[in-house]
């Protein structure tokens, strides 16, 4: 497992790429992206994959279908002041 420093470096690199691409809607989105360790929310994938702009399969149904979670959708929404981020279970 990568160290916390490596995961933080991957996260900072991802945020820098998103910022350079102009897709971070507000400074508060950028701050959240820098602070939230997204690999903890998609623990079924490698830490390196958690910081890619790809969807992650988070659930498989008995019929073979799957639910995918796009990782960078937060960049398209502006959370209200005081909002907090939490994992859904």
N, CA, C and O atoms as CSV, one atom per row, in Angstrom:
chain,resi,resn,atom,element,x,y,z
A,1,UNK,N,N,0.854,-1.186,0.000
A,1,UNK,CA,C,0.000,0.000,0.000
A,1,UNK,C,C,0.893,1.240,0.000
A,1,UNK,O,O,1.867,1.309,0.749
A,2,UNK,N,N,0.557,2.214,-0.839
A,2,UNK,CA,C,1.348,3.444,-0.870
A,2,UNK,C,C,1.285,4.188,0.462
A,2,UNK,O,O,0.328,4.049,1.224
A,3,UNK,N,N,2.293,4.957,0.718
A,3,UNK,CA,C,2.317,5.740,1.947
A,3,UNK,C,C,1.326,6.896,1.852
A,3,UNK,O,O,0.852,7.233,0.768
A,4,UNK,N,N,1.021,7.494,2.996
A,4,UNK,CA,C,0.126,8.652,3.027
A,4,UNK,C,C,0.721,9.791,2.198
A,4,UNK,O,O,-0.006,10.525,1.529
A,5,UNK,N,N,2.044,9.933,2.246
A,5,UNK,CA,C,2.697,10.987,1.466
A,5,UNK,C,C,2.504,10.757,-0.034
A,5,UNK,O,O,2.286,11.707,-0.786
A,6,UNK,N,N,2.584,9.496,-0.469
A,6,UNK,CA,C,2.393,9.197,-1.885
A,6,UNK,C,C,0.944,9.466,-2.300
A,6,UNK,O,O,0.700,10.039,-3.361
A,7,UNK,N,N,-0.010,9.057,-1.473
A,7,UNK,CA,C,-1.425,9.308,-1.773
A,7,UNK,C,C,-1.694,10.809,-1.835
A,7,UNK,O,O,-2.419,11.276,-2.714
A,8,UNK,N,N,-1.116,11.558,-0.910
A,8,UNK,CA,C,-1.285,13.014,-0.919
A,8,UNK,C,C,-0.683,13.611,-2.182
A,8,UNK,O,O,-1.269,14.511,-2.783
A,9,UNK,N,N,0.471,13.122,-2.587
A,9,UNK,CA,C,1.098,13.598,-3.817
A,9,UNK,C,C,0.238,13.325,-5.039
A,9,UNK,O,O,0.117,14.182,-5.915
A,10,UNK,N,N,-0.360,12.142,-5.110
A,10,UNK,CA,C,-1.256,11.800,-6.214
A,10,UNK,C,C,-2.471,12.729,-6.235
A,10,UNK,O,O,-2.901,13.188,-7.293
A,11,UNK,N,N,-3.012,12.996,-5.045
A,11,UNK,CA,C,-4.163,13.885,-4.944
A,11,UNK,C,C,-3.812,15.299,-5.378
A,11,UNK,O,O,-4.574,15.926,-6.114
A,12,UNK,N,N,-2.675,15.807,-4.935
A,12,UNK,CA,C,-2.263,17.166,-5.303
A,12,UNK,C,C,-2.000,17.276,-6.812
A,12,UNK,O,O,-2.306,18.297,-7.428
A,13,UNK,N,N,-1.435,16.227,-7.394
A,13,UNK,CA,C,-1.187,16.209,-8.844
A,13,UNK,C,C,-2.507,16.253,-9.596
A,13,UNK,O,O,-2.649,16.996,-10.567
A,14,UNK,N,N,-3.478,15.452,-9.146
A,14,UNK,CA,C,-4.787,15.428,-9.781
A,14,UNK,C,C,-5.453,16.806,-9.713
A,14,UNK,O,O,-6.005,17.283,-10.704
A,15,UNK,N,N,-5.396,17.436,-8.546
A,15,UNK,CA,C,-6.017,18.751,-8.378
A,15,UNK,C,C,-5.323,19.775,-9.273
A,15,UNK,O,O,-5.988,20.618,-9.876
A,16,UNK,N,N,-4.011,19.713,-9.364
A,16,UNK,CA,C,-3.288,20.644,-10.230
A,16,UNK,C,C,-3.707,20.477,-11.690
A,16,UNK,O,O,-3.888,21.463,-12.404
A,17,UNK,N,N,-3.863,19.224,-12.131
A,17,UNK,CA,C,-4.310,18.969,-13.506
A,17,UNK,C,C,-5.720,19.506,-13.736
A,17,UNK,O,O,-5.998,20.106,-14.774
A,18,UNK,N,N,-6.599,19.290,-12.775
A,18,UNK,CA,C,-7.967,19.792,-12.892
A,18,UNK,C,C,-8.002,21.313,-12.893
A,18,UNK,O,O,-8.761,21.925,-13.644
A,19,UNK,N,N,-7.182,21.910,-12.054
A,19,UNK,CA,C,-7.124,23.371,-11.998
A,19,UNK,C,C,-6.604,23.926,-13.320
A,19,UNK,O,O,-7.164,24.880,-13.858
A,20,UNK,N,N,-5.539,23.332,-13.841
A,20,UNK,CA,C,-4.984,23.769,-15.124
A,20,UNK,C,C,-5.989,23.611,-16.259
A,20,UNK,O,O,-5.998,24.404,-17.201
A,21,UNK,N,N,-6.838,22.582,-16.168
A,21,UNK,CA,C,-7.848,22.339,-17.193
A,21,UNK,C,C,-9.064,23.256,-17.033
A,21,UNK,O,O,-9.931,23.301,-17.906
A,22,UNK,N,N,-9.124,23.980,-15.924
A,22,UNK,CA,C,-10.220,24.916,-15.694
A,22,UNK,C,C,-11.534,24.275,-15.309
A,22,UNK,O,O,-12.593,24.860,-15.537
A,23,UNK,N,N,-11.494,23.088,-14.732
A,23,UNK,CA,C,-12.739,22.396,-14.395
A,23,UNK,C,C,-13.140,22.502,-12.923
A,23,UNK,O,O,-14.196,21.999,-12.540
A,24,UNK,N,N,-12.337,23.131,-12.111
A,24,UNK,CA,C,-12.716,23.318,-10.711
A,24,UNK,C,C,-13.551,24.595,-10.629
A,24,UNK,O,O,-13.039,25.694,-10.839
A,25,UNK,N,N,-14.822,24.444,-10.325
A,25,UNK,CA,C,-15.783,25.541,-10.420
A,25,UNK,C,C,-15.514,26.693,-9.441
A,25,UNK,O,O,-15.721,27.858,-9.783
A,26,UNK,N,N,-15.059,26.374,-8.241
A,26,UNK,CA,C,-14.876,27.407,-7.216
A,26,UNK,C,C,-13.661,27.069,-6.359
A,26,UNK,O,O,-13.195,25.930,-6.357
A,27,UNK,N,N,-13.150,28.060,-5.630
A,27,UNK,CA,C,-12.066,27.764,-4.689
A,27,UNK,C,C,-12.464,26.741,-3.627
A,27,UNK,O,O,-11.617,25.979,-3.159
A,28,UNK,N,N,-13.742,26.713,-3.241
A,28,UNK,CA,C,-14.163,25.738,-2.229
A,28,UNK,C,C,-14.120,24.312,-2.782
A,28,UNK,O,O,-13.831,23.371,-2.043
A,29,UNK,N,N,-14.403,24.149,-4.072
A,29,UNK,CA,C,-14.280,22.823,-4.701
A,29,UNK,C,C,-12.818,22.410,-4.695
A,29,UNK,O,O,-12.490,21.275,-4.352
A,30,UNK,N,N,-11.941,23.327,-5.075
A,30,UNK,CA,C,-10.504,23.012,-5.083
A,30,UNK,C,C,-10.042,22.630,-3.676
A,30,UNK,O,O,-9.298,21.663,-3.510
A,31,UNK,N,N,-10.474,23.375,-2.671
A,31,UNK,CA,C,-10.088,23.082,-1.287
A,31,UNK,C,C,-10.559,21.685,-0.880
A,31,UNK,O,O,-9.803,20.924,-0.277
A,32,UNK,N,N,-11.809,21.349,-1.211
A,32,UNK,CA,C,-12.340,20.017,-0.878
A,32,UNK,C,C,-11.547,18.931,-1.588
A,32,UNK,O,O,-11.221,17.907,-0.989
A,33,UNK,N,N,-11.235,19.148,-2.861
A,33,UNK,CA,C,-10.481,18.153,-3.622
A,33,UNK,C,C,-9.088,17.952,-3.018
A,33,UNK,O,O,-8.564,16.838,-3.027
A,34,UNK,N,N,-8.494,19.014,-2.500
A,34,UNK,CA,C,-7.167,18.899,-1.879
A,34,UNK,C,C,-7.224,18.186,-0.528
A,34,UNK,O,O,-6.267,17.516,-0.139
A,35,UNK,N,N,-8.337,18.327,0.185
A,35,UNK,CA,C,-8.425,17.792,1.542
A,35,UNK,C,C,-8.979,16.374,1.638
A,35,UNK,O,O,-8.593,15.626,2.536
A,36,UNK,N,N,-9.865,15.995,0.743
A,36,UNK,CA,C,-10.552,14.704,0.870
A,36,UNK,C,C,-9.724,13.579,0.250
A,36,UNK,O,O,-9.463,13.609,-0.953
A,37,UNK,N,N,-9.308,12.593,1.037
A,37,UNK,CA,C,-8.551,11.456,0.509
A,37,UNK,C,C,-9.481,10.485,-0.223
A,37,UNK,O,O,-9.971,9.522,0.366
A,38,UNK,N,N,-9.717,10.747,-1.507
A,38,UNK,CA,C,-10.717,10.015,-2.282
A,38,UNK,C,C,-10.471,8.515,-2.349
A,38,UNK,O,O,-11.411,7.746,-2.552
A,39,UNK,N,N,-9.220,8.084,-2.180
A,39,UNK,CA,C,-8.958,6.643,-2.241
A,39,UNK,C,C,-9.650,5.890,-1.104
A,39,UNK,O,O,-9.864,4.682,-1.212
A,40,UNK,N,N,-9.998,6.572,-0.029
A,40,UNK,CA,C,-10.711,5.927,1.067
A,40,UNK,C,C,-12.170,5.651,0.711
A,40,UNK,O,O,-12.798,4.790,1.327
A,41,UNK,N,N,-12.723,6.370,-0.278
A,41,UNK,CA,C,-14.111,6.200,-0.694
A,41,UNK,C,C,-14.265,5.151,-1.788
A,41,UNK,O,O,-15.374,4.690,-2.057
A,42,UNK,N,N,-13.174,4.781,-2.410
A,42,UNK,CA,C,-13.199,3.745,-3.457
A,42,UNK,C,C,-12.099,2.733,-3.159
A,42,UNK,O,O,-11.206,2.498,-3.973
A,43,UNK,N,N,-12.188,2.148,-1.985
A,43,UNK,CA,C,-11.131,1.259,-1.499
A,43,UNK,C,C,-10.989,-0.018,-2.320
A,43,UNK,O,O,-10.020,-0.757,-2.144
A,44,UNK,N,N,-11.941,-0.290,-3.217
A,44,UNK,CA,C,-11.852,-1.493,-4.037
A,44,UNK,C,C,-10.877,-1.336,-5.203
A,44,UNK,O,O,-10.630,-2.299,-5.929
A,45,UNK,N,N,-10.325,-0.146,-5.392
A,45,UNK,CA,C,-9.342,0.053,-6.462
A,45,UNK,C,C,-8.007,0.470,-5.871
A,45,UNK,O,O,-7.935,0.932,-4.733
A,46,UNK,N,N,-6.968,0.304,-6.645
A,46,UNK,CA,C,-5.629,0.722,-6.278
A,46,UNK,C,C,-5.613,2.233,-6.032
A,46,UNK,O,O,-6.341,2.978,-6.688
A,47,UNK,N,N,-4.793,2.677,-5.098
A,47,UNK,CA,C,-4.693,4.102,-4.774
A,47,UNK,C,C,-4.408,4.928,-6.023
A,47,UNK,O,O,-4.974,6.007,-6.192
A,48,UNK,N,N,-3.541,4.437,-6.894
A,48,UNK,CA,C,-3.214,5.183,-8.106
A,48,UNK,C,C,-4.444,5.354,-8.993
A,48,UNK,O,O,-4.622,6.410,-9.599
A,49,UNK,N,N,-5.285,4.342,-9.076
A,49,UNK,CA,C,-6.511,4.408,-9.893
A,49,UNK,C,C,-7.536,5.370,-9.289
A,49,UNK,O,O,-8.335,5.961,-10.016
A,50,UNK,N,N,-7.516,5.525,-7.988
A,50,UNK,CA,C,-8.480,6.403,-7.328
A,50,UNK,C,C,-8.332,7.847,-7.768
A,50,UNK,O,O,-9.278,8.628,-7.667
A,51,UNK,N,N,-7.162,8.204,-8.251
A,51,UNK,CA,C,-6.919,9.590,-8.635
A,51,UNK,C,C,-6.902,9.795,-10.145
A,51,UNK,O,O,-6.388,10.802,-10.631
A,52,UNK,N,N,-7.460,8.848,-10.884
A,52,UNK,CA,C,-7.620,8.993,-12.328
A,52,UNK,C,C,-9.033,9.480,-12.622
A,52,UNK,O,O,-9.934,9.308,-11.801
A,53,UNK,N,N,-9.227,10.080,-13.779
A,53,UNK,CA,C,-10.541,10.556,-14.186
A,53,UNK,C,C,-11.285,9.418,-14.877
A,53,UNK,O,O,-11.544,9.469,-16.080
A,54,UNK,N,N,-11.623,8.392,-14.100
A,54,UNK,CA,C,-12.327,7.227,-14.611
A,54,UNK,C,C,-13.383,6.798,-13.601
A,54,UNK,O,O,-13.238,7.020,-12.399
A,55,UNK,N,N,-14.437,6.187,-14.104
A,55,UNK,CA,C,-15.477,5.655,-13.210
A,55,UNK,C,C,-14.968,4.373,-12.569
A,55,UNK,O,O,-14.165,3.648,-13.156
A,56,UNK,N,N,-15.440,4.103,-11.370
A,56,UNK,CA,C,-15.062,2.906,-10.628
A,56,UNK,C,C,-16.327,2.096,-10.352
A,56,UNK,O,O,-17.327,2.642,-9.886
A,57,UNK,N,N,-16.283,0.814,-10.636
A,57,UNK,CA,C,-17.416,-0.052,-10.320
A,57,UNK,C,C,-17.453,-0.253,-8.816
A,57,UNK,O,O,-16.489,-0.727,-8.214
A,58,UNK,N,N,-18.582,0.114,-8.216
A,58,UNK,CA,C,-18.690,0.028,-6.766
A,58,UNK,C,C,-19.662,-1.052,-6.314
A,58,UNK,O,O,-19.706,-1.389,-5.131
A,59,UNK,N,N,-20.443,-1.598,-7.245
A,59,UNK,CA,C,-21.417,-2.616,-6.864
A,59,UNK,C,C,-21.782,-3.456,-8.076
A,59,UNK,O,O,-21.993,-2.924,-9.166
A,60,UNK,N,N,-21.856,-4.762,-7.889
A,60,UNK,CA,C,-22.303,-5.691,-8.931
A,60,UNK,C,C,-23.614,-6.318,-8.496
A,60,UNK,O,O,-23.741,-6.780,-7.362
A,61,UNK,N,N,-24.585,-6.336,-9.391
A,61,UNK,CA,C,-25.884,-6.958,-9.108
A,61,UNK,C,C,-25.870,-8.419,-9.537
A,61,UNK,O,O,-25.019,-8.832,-10.324
A,62,UNK,N,N,-26.799,-9.185,-9.027
A,62,UNK,CA,C,-26.901,-10.602,-9.373
A,62,UNK,C,C,-27.107,-10.820,-10.872
A,62,UNK,O,O,-26.699,-11.843,-11.422
A,63,UNK,N,N,-27.750,-9.840,-11.532
A,63,UNK,CA,C,-28.016,-9.990,-12.970
A,63,UNK,C,C,-26.814,-9.619,-13.834
A,63,UNK,O,O,-26.906,-9.625,-15.062
A,64,UNK,N,N,-25.699,-9.300,-13.206
A,64,UNK,CA,C,-24.488,-8.962,-13.954
A,64,UNK,C,C,-24.315,-7.487,-14.216
A,64,UNK,O,O,-23.257,-7.067,-14.686
A,65,UNK,N,N,-25.337,-6.678,-13.922
A,65,UNK,CA,C,-25.194,-5.239,-14.115
A,65,UNK,C,C,-24.319,-4.665,-12.999
A,65,UNK,O,O,-24.062,-5.327,-11.993
A,66,UNK,N,N,-23.878,-3.452,-13.190
A,66,UNK,CA,C,-23.035,-2.834,-12.172
A,66,UNK,C,C,-23.378,-1.367,-12.008
A,66,UNK,O,O,-23.930,-0.736,-12.909
A,67,UNK,N,N,-23.044,-0.840,-10.853
A,67,UNK,CA,C,-23.200,0.573,-10.579
A,67,UNK,C,C,-21.799,1.169,-10.585
A,67,UNK,O,O,-20.895,0.669,-9.915
A,68,UNK,N,N,-21.633,2.237,-11.345
A,68,UNK,CA,C,-20.326,2.869,-11.435
A,68,UNK,C,C,-20.390,4.259,-10.833
A,68,UNK,O,O,-21.385,4.969,-10.980
A,69,UNK,N,N,-19.340,4.633,-10.170
A,69,UNK,CA,C,-19.258,5.953,-9.557
A,69,UNK,C,C,-18.201,6.771,-10.292
A,69,UNK,O,O,-17.010,6.468,-10.216
A,70,UNK,N,N,-18.642,7.810,-11.004
A,70,UNK,CA,C,-17.649,8.685,-11.627
A,70,UNK,C,C,-16.916,9.457,-10.536
A,70,UNK,O,O,-17.545,10.019,-9.639
A,71,UNK,N,N,-15.627,9.484,-10.608
A,71,UNK,CA,C,-14.842,10.044,-9.514
A,71,UNK,C,C,-14.758,11.554,-9.496
A,71,UNK,O,O,-14.588,12.140,-8.427
A,72,UNK,N,N,-14.869,12.193,-10.624
A,72,UNK,CA,C,-14.630,13.628,-10.638
A,72,UNK,C,C,-15.894,14.463,-10.774
A,72,UNK,O,O,-15.804,15.637,-11.131
A,73,UNK,N,N,-17.055,13.908,-10.505
A,73,UNK,CA,C,-18.292,14.657,-10.658
A,73,UNK,C,C,-18.397,15.833,-9.686
A,73,UNK,O,O,-19.122,16.787,-9.967
A,74,UNK,N,N,-17.715,15.794,-8.583
A,74,UNK,CA,C,-17.742,16.898,-7.628
A,74,UNK,C,C,-17.295,18.192,-8.274
A,74,UNK,O,O,-17.714,19.265,-7.841
A,75,UNK,N,N,-16.464,18.127,-9.287
A,75,UNK,CA,C,-15.968,19.340,-9.932
A,75,UNK,C,C,-17.069,20.098,-10.650
A,75,UNK,O,O,-16.875,21.259,-11.010
A,76,UNK,N,N,-18.221,19.476,-10.869
A,76,UNK,CA,C,-19.300,20.117,-11.596
A,76,UNK,C,C,-20.409,20.634,-10.682
A,76,UNK,O,O,-21.430,21.125,-11.164
A,77,UNK,N,N,-20.221,20.529,-9.407
A,77,UNK,CA,C,-21.238,20.967,-8.457
A,77,UNK,C,C,-20.625,21.932,-7.453
A,77,UNK,O,O,-19.448,21.822,-7.110
A,78,UNK,N,N,-21.411,22.851,-6.999
A,78,UNK,CA,C,-20.963,23.776,-5.974
A,78,UNK,C,C,-21.722,23.459,-4.692
A,78,UNK,O,O,-22.930,23.682,-4.617
A,79,UNK,N,N,-21.024,22.939,-3.680
A,79,UNK,CA,C,-21.717,22.628,-2.428
A,79,UNK,C,C,-22.132,23.912,-1.715
A,79,UNK,O,O,-21.441,24.926,-1.812
A,80,UNK,N,N,-23.248,23.874,-1.004
A,80,UNK,CA,C,-23.670,25.062,-0.259
A,80,UNK,C,C,-22.702,25.340,0.889
A,80,UNK,O,O,-22.039,24.426,1.379
A,81,UNK,N,N,-22.620,26.601,1.320
A,81,UNK,CA,C,-21.730,26.926,2.446
A,81,UNK,C,C,-22.040,26.059,3.662
A,81,UNK,O,O,-23.200,25.868,4.026
A,82,UNK,N,N,-20.997,25.545,4.275
A,82,UNK,CA,C,-21.148,24.717,5.466
A,82,UNK,C,C,-21.404,23.239,5.188
A,82,UNK,O,O,-21.482,22.438,6.119
A,83,UNK,N,N,-21.536,22.875,3.914
A,83,UNK,CA,C,-21.784,21.476,3.585
A,83,UNK,C,C,-20.562,20.632,3.915
A,83,UNK,O,O,-19.429,21.108,3.843
A,84,UNK,N,N,-20.797,19.387,4.274
A,84,UNK,CA,C,-19.703,18.464,4.543
A,84,UNK,C,C,-19.800,17.281,3.594
A,84,UNK,O,O,-20.874,16.978,3.074
A,85,UNK,N,N,-18.685,16.622,3.373
A,85,UNK,CA,C,-18.642,15.457,2.509
A,85,UNK,C,C,-18.634,14.214,3.379
A,85,UNK,O,O,-17.943,14.158,4.397
A,86,UNK,N,N,-19.405,13.220,2.973
A,86,UNK,CA,C,-19.424,11.971,3.723
A,86,UNK,C,C,-19.640,10.824,2.754
A,86,UNK,O,O,-20.166,11.004,1.655
A,87,UNK,N,N,-19.239,9.683,3.170
A,87,UNK,CA,C,-19.405,8.479,2.363
A,87,UNK,C,C,-20.800,7.937,2.552
A,87,UNK,O,O,-21.313,7.909,3.671
A,88,UNK,N,N,-21.428,7.499,1.455
A,88,UNK,CA,C,-22.729,6.835,1.559
A,88,UNK,C,C,-22.495,5.340,1.747
A,88,UNK,O,O,-21.619,4.752,1.114
A,89,UNK,N,N,-23.284,4.739,2.620
A,89,UNK,CA,C,-23.154,3.293,2.829
A,89,UNK,C,C,-24.439,2.599,2.495
A,89,UNK,O,O,-24.527,1.376,2.608
